[in-house]
Structure formats: structure tokens, C-alpha cells
């Protein structure tokens, strides 16, 4: 499953060591957190799959969330070296703060192409 592979990749990435990378939000929320979520899948042919993933980057400050998001984007783009990932692009990155709960977060959207899986 691509979510698990990318989670493991991020856990080992430079600049992200010690930052929890989760596939579902836990409680209590740590000081910094990356939440990965698959938001869509398209199959072009039996051997080409496009997966859309969102990475929500939480921190105690907006600046911290933006900094964490930059590190996540760098790490995700380098995941193109994984055997299961043919290519990966960051198609959007934006402030996604929840103003009701005051949770500072940035969200990065990635399109991942997988071939032969």
C-alpha cells in the first residue's frame, strides 16, 4: 500500500526524524505531526495508477507548520526513488489552518504515478 511505503519513507527522511507520521489522527496531538491521506486514485490502464495524496503538517505555530511542510515536500519528491513510485509531483501547497480549533497546519497535495503494480 503506497500510504504505508510513503509513511516509512518520511519517518526516515532527513529533517523529519522524530516527527510522527500517521495515517490517521491520534489524540492527544503531538507538538508536530504529519498526517498522510490518500484522497483519490485513477487507473489509466491495468499497469498505470495515479494516486493523489494529501500531507497535512501540524505545528504549534503557523511558521512551524510552513517549515514542516517544506521538509515534507522535499522528502516526498525524493520518494521517486522508491521501487513502487515512478514519479511524484507536488501539485499544491497551502495554509490549511483550522481557525475554529486554532490548529496550525499546511497541506501539500501530491500526485504519484505508479507503474506495473
C-alpha positions in Angstrom: 0.0 0.0 0.0 1.5 3.3 -1.1 0.4 5.1 2.1 2.5 2.8 4.3 5.5 3.0 2.0 5.5 6.8 2.0 4.9 6.9 5.7 8.0 4.7 6.3 10.0 6.9 3.8 9.0 10.1 5.7 9.9 8.6 9.0 13.5 8.0 7.8 13.8 11.3 5.9 16.4 13.9 6.8 14.8 16.8 8.7 11.8 14.7 9.7 13.4 12.3 12.2 11.4 12.3 15.4 8.3 13.8 13.8 5.3 11.4 14.0 3.9 10.5 10.5 0.4 9.0 10.9 -2.3 7.6 8.6 -5.0 8.7 11.0 -5.0 11.4 13.6 -4.5 10.4 17.2 -5.3 12.1 20.4 -3.6 13.9 22.0 -2.0 15.6 19.0 1.8 15.9 19.3 3.6 19.2 19.0 4.5 18.4 15.4 2.7 15.9 13.2 2.4 14.8 9.6 -0.9 13.2 8.6 -0.9 11.3 5.3 -4.2 10.6 3.5 -5.0 9.1 0.1 -7.6 11.4 -1.5 -8.0 9.7 -4.8 -6.9 7.1 -7.3 -7.1 6.9 -11.1 -6.2 3.8 -13.1 -5.3 4.6 -16.7 -4.6 1.0 -17.7 -4.1 -2.1 -15.7 -0.4 -1.2 -15.2 -0.5 2.6 -14.6 -2.1 4.1 -11.4 -2.2 7.7 -10.3 -2.6 8.3 -6.6 -3.4 11.6 -5.0 -2.1 12.1 -1.5 -2.5 14.9 1.0 0.1 15.6 3.7 -1.2 17.7 6.5 1.6 19.3 8.5 0.7 20.3 12.0 2.8 22.5 14.4 2.3 24.9 17.4 2.8 27.9 15.2 2.0 28.8 11.6 5.7 29.3 10.8 6.4 25.9 12.3 3.7 24.3 10.1 5.1 26.0 7.0 8.6 24.9 7.8 7.5 21.3 8.4 5.5 21.3 5.1 8.7 22.4 3.2 10.6 19.5 4.7 7.7 17.1 3.8 7.6 18.3 0.2 11.4 17.8 -0.2 11.2 14.3 1.3 8.1 13.3 -0.8 9.7 14.5 -4.0 12.8 12.3 -3.2 10.5 9.3 -2.9 10.5 9.0 -6.7 13.5 6.7 -6.0 11.3 4.0 -4.4 10.6 0.9 -6.5 6.8 1.5 -6.3 6.9 5.1 -7.3 7.5 6.1 -11.0 7.1 9.8 -10.4 5.8 12.2 -7.8 4.8 15.9 -8.1 3.7 18.4 -5.5 0.6 20.0 -7.2 -0.4 22.3 -4.4 0.9 23.6 -1.0 -1.2 26.0 1.1 -2.1 27.2 4.6 -4.8 24.9 5.9 -5.2 26.3 9.4 -8.3 25.3 11.3 -9.4 28.7 12.6 -12.1 27.2 14.9 -9.7 24.9 16.8 -6.6 27.1 16.2 -4.7 24.1 14.8 -1.9 25.5 12.6 -1.3 23.3 9.6 -0.2 23.4 6.0 -1.4 20.9 3.4 0.6 19.6 0.5 -1.1 17.7 -2.3 0.9 15.1 -4.3 0.2 13.2 -7.5 2.1 9.9 -7.6 2.4 7.8 -10.7 2.9 4.0 -10.1 3.7 1.7 -13.0 3.5 -2.0 -13.1 1.8 -2.6 -9.8 
